[in-house]
Every structure is written in C-alpha cells, then in structure tokens.
Amino acid sequence: MQQLYYTSCRTGRSVGGNSGFHVRAMSPGLSSETVRAAIRYASYFLPTDTVLGAETTATAPIRLALLDTPDVGRIICHSVYLGKDPLTGRYGNFFSHILLDVPPKLQAGRVIGAWKNDFWKISDDDGETDLPDMTRWPQPPALDFRRMAAFASIEMNRKLLTFVLTALLNTTKDQRILLAAPAESVAICVDIATRLLPEGALGDLTFSTYEHELLGCHARLAATTWDNPAGRSLPTSAYTGSCVACNVFDGRRTEWPMSSAYAEVVPTILASPERFQQLLEFKTRCEQLQLQDSGLVDLVFRFEGKDRMNGLLAENAGLLLKYERVARHCIVRCQGGGDFLRRLAQWGLCDAVLHTSAVCFLRRLLDHEPNALTQIVGLDINTRRQIEGWLSPEGFAFTAEGDLESLSQMVEPATETGTVALPTSPRRRKHRRTPAWIYLVGVLFVLVLGGIAVISYFGILPK
C-alpha cells in the first residue's frame, strides 16, 4: 500500500515546496491525478458547534475511515485535529495519514483494530518527503473486557450497539447506516460487530468513525457528532429511503419492523469473557455454514438453544429451504428439532413456490440421511410418519391447495400395530388396489378375441 501525509506545511516542507495545506510526504510513484483525487478525502473539519480552544485538540473526534471511492478505489484515512495552523495562527489545522491501493483482504475488522494505534502519523516531525510503501499491517490488540464492560455500562452505548448490529443484520449492502454518536463509541461498535459477525454476512463493509458532512461520505456505515448535541438532529433524509439512522443524543432512530435476538443479547454479555467466547464460537459455526445472507445469522442464532423453535415464521421457511445446510444445522441444534422439522415441512409443502424444494429436502433427509435423523431432538416415530404421510398422494391433495389446517390434522397417532391412519382426502378419492382376477379375465378375453380374428382372416371357420 502507498502512503500519503496531508497537513498545513511551511514553505519548502511540502512535496511541491509550497506553503499551506498540501501533501507533506508520499510514496514515490503516485501520479498527480491520484494525489489530487486522494486529498479530496483527506480534509477534516471540526463539528460545527465546537468551541475552539487549547483543550479542543484532546476532545476533537478522531476520523478513521475505510472507503471504497469511485476515483481512487479502496483507501484508508486517519485524521486528527492539531489546533492552530503554524502559518496563520488560526485554529483549524489537522493531519491526515492516507493509505492507497488497500487490498480486498484488508477488511473492516482489521482496519478498526488499528484504532489509536501508534502506526498512524498524527503530526509533522520535519521528516523527508518520500515515504516507503507499507507492506505489513499492525496486529489488532487483544480483547479488553474492562473497556467493553465500561462501554456497556452506559445505556446510550448499549442502544447504539444494538442498533448497529440490527442494522447490519437486516439491511442490504446498498443501504447506508448513519449514526450521530461519539467517534470513540462508533469505533467500539464497529470493532465488536466485526469480531462477532461472520465476514460473509458483513460483506465488504466500509465505515467512517466521524464525518463533518455525513450524507456525502463514501462509506456504508458513517457517523457524525457535535460538541454540544442539545437541539442537534440528523437530516430527515437520513432516516428514510436507502438509509437507516440513529441519533443517540435525542433518541431518534429509523422506525422499522425488524428486530434481532442476536443484537439484543450482545450488549448484555460484554463484561463476561465466558459468554463472549460462546458468541465467538457461534461466529465460527456461521462461517463453517458459509453464511452469505446476513439475515441467516440472526435466524440461526434464534434456533440454537431452548425454546427458540417458536421463532420460526412462515417467511423463514423459504430462506431455510434455499440453504439446506443451514436448515439441517437449525433442526439438529434446536432443542425441539422434531417440532421444528414438522413446522418447516408444513409451511414448505403448503406454499406453491416452495413445494418442490420442500419435497426434495424432506425426501433427502428422510430417505438418505439416517445419521442426521438420529441427531434431531424430539423426532419420534409419530412425527416422522406424519411427515411421510404429507409426502404421500393423500398429503399432496392438501398441500396442493395450501390447506395448512387440514394438513396438520391429517395423521393420527400410531396404533398398537405400528400403522398410521391416513384419512381420505375430501378433494381426491382414495385409490383402491384392483384385484388380480380382474386382470386375468381381461387377458383371457383379449386372447379369445385375437384367436377368432386370426381364424376368420385365414378362412379356417366354415362359411
């Protein structure tokens, strides 16, 4: 990766020798077009209502941004406020350290792991104007449970984290997540989210911990803040359309019907290393399932554990039948796996779109995967026979018309002989087997007629 420093320079100290805000140093080989495009993302402005003073340097928000830009591709920008401009004596100087040609493998989790890392250049030390290319990324720090516990002890932070996780699990990659919150809190939320959510669900997440102009940022998740947030609000457009937003200062957030059991749990266990480790193990299982749909993460989480089978909704059936590996995992991990399978079969078979997928899935599971069946908790002989009955011609009479109520009542408990009583469908007569003697009489009749025809043709019979 190539590097670039941008700040207020004294005469003769910038790459071009000019004074003012210019490129202080950069990697050799960067074209002038690339440099001009890169510095458009290097600017830093304090929140509008900031009261300028000597203490502002310590309280100003830090900007760490991973951006996917239309002109210079993926870049990382780290910006800090420095106070007075050494040339003019006026407040407003800043220092930006930019990395260009960021490889795709350097994802959001590793980038946010460099928050407040000593790697970043944060002031001018009168060094050379040539910078080496960066070949090694700093290692992220170990989990600091004290820091997370202190973060989670504040209600505003818990609400922010819940919103961020819910938004990441329930929005598409094209929707933007906009926040009004302190930059430090945003950084912690991004760090926790990237540690606990599988990479397939996050996709190529881009973010910025602070932006002066929030709507113009080239990041999926972006935040702004104010020095005095009282009376401040995000623009109305941030809460609608392709954006979802949360302002932790006034409590306003996008109203949506979506919820996330996973997002609700995470803030309550940040101070517990043991329970946090369980979430890390859950992330590993999600990655083994190769989850690419963020909605599946919350779905799998709700179906792992006691009494979570009740969270299965009709619309979930289609998602599970689309990803059979995930469906098997949920059925096996769920405490009520037998009931889970029965309910999934009901909704899948009674849906015209899902019917074929449901039949194929159930046939493969019942006929070809006996080992999987033994791992399902609560799958007794009655439940299995009931599902097999639904796959019979009698069951198809109900599923073809989506008659879920009749289907659920179709199979009676097993009798003493182990058989299952299947009622005759009112929409289709029960097929009865034809006796063998009828077939025999038919064959003899055909043979007699054939013999008479042959004899008549050759003139054997008397005229």
N, C-alpha and C positions, 0 to 999 in steps of 0.2 A: 504494500500500500504506500502511496505517495503522501507526503505531508505538506502542510502549509500553515504559516502563522499570519494572523491579521490583527493589527492594532494601530494605535497612533504612533507614528515614527518621527524621530528627529531627522533633520536634514542629513543625508548621507548614510542613514541607517536602514533604509528600506531597500528592497531588491532593485528598484529603479533609481534610488538616490533621493527621491522626493520626500518632503515632509507631509505630515497629515496622516489620515487613515489609509494605509497601503499595506501591501504584502511585506511583512517583516523578513520572512525567510520561507524557502520552499525547496522541495526536491527538484534536482536538475531534470530537465526533460519535459516539464509541464508546459504545454503550449499556452500562448497568450489567450486564446479563446477559452481554454479550460479554466484558466485562472480567473478570467472575467466572470465566467459562469459560477465558479465556486464561491467567490466573495459575495455573491448575491445572497448566499445562505449563511454568511459569517456575521452579519450585523446583529447587534444586541442593543435593546432598549429597555430601560427600567420600566416597571409598571407606571402607568400614567400618574397616579396619585402619590408617588414616592416623595417623601420629604428629604431633600438632599442634605447630606452632612457627612462628617467623618465616619460615623458608625454605619453608614449605608453599605459600605464595602462588605461588612460582615453579615448583613442581613439580606442582601440582594439575592434573588433566586439564581441558582446555577442552571445553565441550559446544557443538557446532554441529549443529543438528538441523533437518531438513526433514520436517515431519509432515503427515499427512492425517488430521485429527481428526474425530470424529463430531459435535462440537458447534460448533466454530468454523472448520471447513474446513481449507484448507491454510495452515500458518503456518511461520515460520522462527524459531528460538530460539537465541540465542547467550548462553551463561552462563559466567562466570568467578568463581573464588574470590577473595575480598578479604581474608580473615584475620579480625581481631577486629571484632565489632559495635561501632560507635561509641557505642551507647547502653548496652550491658551490659558491654562489655569482654571478652566471651567470644568464642571462636573460632566461626566458622560463617557469617560474612557473605558475601554473594555479590551479583553484579549481573547481571541478565538483560535483554537487549535483544530484544524480540519484534516481528516484522512480521506483520501480519494481512492477509487478503484477497490472498494470494500468487497471482498469475495462473498458469494451467497452463503457459504458455510459459517460465516461470522453472523450468527443470529442475534435476536434481541436479548436473549438471556445472557450471552457472553458480553454484549456491549454494556448492559446495565450493571453487570458485575464490575465494571471499571469506574463506577460512580465514586467520585472523590479519590481516585487512585493517583498516586504520585507520578504516574506516567504522563499525565497531562501537563502541558506547558501553560502556566497561568500568569506569566509576566515576562517582560522583556529583560534579558540579562546581558544585552550588548554582545550576543554571540554572533557567529557567522551567518551569512545569508543563505548558505547551502545546507540543506537537511538531508540526512540519509533516508532511504526508503525503510519503512517499518516492516519487519519480517516476523516478529513474534508479538503475540497479544498477551497482555498481563493475565495472570491467573486470578480468577474471582476469589474473594475472601470466603472463609468458611461461614456456615450459618451462625448468626449471632442471635441466640434465642432471647437474650436480655433486651436487645434492641427491638426484636419483634414483639416481645411482651409489652414493652413500653409503648410501642406503636399501637397495639391492640387495646391498650387500657383507655384510649381516648375514643369516645363514641363516634366522633366525626370521622376518624380514621377507619373504624370498623364499617361504617356505612359506605365510605369511599371504596374500600377493598371489595365489599360485597357487590357494589355496582360495577366495578371494573371486571370482576370475574364473570358476573352475569352477562355483561355486555359482550365479552369475548366469546362466551359460550352460546349466545343467542343472536348474534349478528353475523352478516356475511362479510367477506373480505372487502367488499366495496363500500360498506358502511363505516362512517367515522365515529370515533368515541372521543368526545370533547369534555374536558374537565376544568373546573375552577377550583383549585386546591394548591396548597403549598408544594413547591417543587420537590422538597425532601419526601413528603408523603407520597407524591406520584411515583418517585423513584422506588420507594419501598414496595408499592403496589405492583409495579412492573416487575420488580425482582421476584416477589412471591408468585405472581402469575406465571412467569416463565420457568420457575422452579417446579411448579405443581401441575401445569397443564402440558400435555404431550405436544411435541413440535408439530405433528400433523394437524392438530386442532388449531394451533396458533397461526400456522402458515408463515408467510414472510412478514411477520409483524414489524411495523415501523412505529417509532414513538418520538416524542419530544417532551421533556420534563417542564419546559417553560417556553412560551411564545408570547411576544407582545401582541401580535396580530394572529389570533387563534385560527380564524377561518382560512387564512392564506397559507397555512402550514402544509407541507407535503409529507404528512405522517398520518397513519390510521388512528393512532391514539396520541392526542396532544392536549396540553394543559396550559393554563394561564393563571395568574394570581394577582392580587392587589396588596399594596402596603396597608391600606385601610379598606377592608372589604365591605364595610357597612354601606348599604344602599347600592352596591355594585351588583350587576347582573350580566349574564351572558346574553348575546343577541337571541331573539326569538327563533331565528333560523337554525340555531344550534340544537334545538330540541325537536325539530321536525325533519321531514324528508329523509335524506340519506344519512342523517346524523342522529346520534343519541347523546345526551349531555347530562351532566350532574354538577351542580354548584353546591359544594359542601358548606359554603358560608351562609347561604339563605335557605338551603334545604331543597331547592327546586331540582327536579330531575325529569327526564322523559318518562311519560306515563305509558307503560306497555303491559300487556297481559302476561308476559313471560316471567318466569321465576327460575331459580336454580337451587336445588337442595345442596349441591356441592358448594356453591358460593356462600350459602348461609352457614355452612359448617366451618369453613376455613378460618374466619376471624376468631372463632371461639377456642381454637386449639393452638394458636401461635405460641403460647407460652409453655406448651407441653411437648418436649422433644420426642416422647414415645408416640404420641398420636400424630405428630407431624411426620414421623418416619412412616406411619401407616399410609399417609397420603402420598409420600414418595413411592411407596410400593404400589399403590393404586396407579400412579402415573406410569410405572414400569409395565403393569399389566395392560394399560391402554396402548402403550407403544408396541407391545407384543401383538395386540389385536390390530395394529396398523390403522388406528382410527384417523381418518382424514376429515370427517364431518364433526365439527365442534359440538353439535347437538347430541352426538352419541356419547360424549364424555359424561354429561350430566345424567343421561339415560342409564348408562352402565352403573354409575355410582348409586343411583336410586334403587337399582335392582340387586345390588350387593348388600346383603345383610337382612336382618329380621324384619318381617312385616313390610318390606318395601315393594312387594308384588302389587299392592293396591295402587301404586303409582302408574301402572300400565294403562294407557289410554288408547282409544281406537286408532288415533293418528300415529301412535308409536309403532303399531303393528307393521305398517308399510316400511318404516325405517329399519326395523329389525329383520324383516324378511328380505330386504335389499342386501343386508350384510349378515349372511347366515353365520359367519364365525362369531359375530357379536351376539346373535340370538342364542347360539349354543352356550356361550360363556354366561349370559344372563340367566339362562334356565338352570345351569349347573350351580352357579354361585348363589342364586336366590334361595332363601330358606323354604319358601313354598314353591319349589320348582315345578311340581306336578300341576298345581293350580295355574301357575304362570303359563305352562305349555298349553293347558286346556283353554285358557282365555286367549292366548295368541292364536290358537287354532280356530276358535270361534270367529274372531274378527277377520282373520285372514281368509277363511273359507267363505264367509258371507259377504265379502267385498268382491265385486265383479272384476276390479282391476288386479287385486291381489290373489284371487282364487288359484290361478295356475301356479304362482310362486309358492303359495301355502301348501298345495298338494305335493309339489316336488320336495319341498323342505321336510314335510311330515313323513313322506314315504322314505326319503333317505334316512331320516332319523330312526323311524320305527323298524325298517326292514334291513338296514345295512350298518347301523351303528349301535350294536348291543352294549358295547362298553360305555358309551355316552349315557345310555338309559340308566345304567346302574348307578351313575353319579347324581342322578336327579332326585333331590329330596322330595318325598311325598308323591312320587309317581307310582301308585299302586295298580293292581291288575284292572280294577274297575275303570280308572282314568284312562289307561291305555286302550281298553276295549271300547270305551266311549269314543275316543278319537278315531279308532279304526272303524267304528260304526259311521262316523261322519264322512269317512272316505269311501263308504260303500255307495252303491246306486241309490239306496234309500236316503242316505245322508245328502247326496247331491240334489235330491228333489227339494230339500230345504235350502241348501246353500246357494242353489241357482237363483233363488228369489230373495236371498238375504234375510231369511226368516230366522233371526238370531234366537228369539224366544222359543220357537218350536225346536230348534236345534239343541238348545241347552236342556230340553226336557226329553230328548229323543231316546236316550238309553237308560234302561232301568238297572238297578244293582244286579250283580251276578247271582244266579240261582245256586242251589246246592250242587248241581251237576257241573257248575262252572260255565254255563252258557249265558249269553246275554240276549235279552228280549228286545227285538227291534220292531217298533210299531210300523204298520203300513202307512206310507205317506198318503195324505188325502189328495195330493196332486198327481200321484203316479201309482198305478196298481202294482201290487207286489207280484213279481214274476214267479210263476209256479213251474216246476220242472215237468216236462212232458213224459208220460210213461213209455217204457221201451216197447211194449207190444204194439203201440200205435205206429211207431217207426217200422216194425216188422210187417204189419198188414200193408202199409203203404208200399214197401219194397216188393212184396208178392204181387200186389195189384199192378204195379208197373211192369213186372216181368211177364204176367199173363197177357196184358195188352200188347206188349212188344212181340210176343210169340205169335199171336193172332195176326198181327200186321205182316210179319215175315211170311207166314204160310199163305196168306192171301196174295201177296205180291208174286210168289213163285207158282201159283196155281195149284197148290197141293190139295186144297179143300175141294170137294165135289161142287159142280155148278148146279 
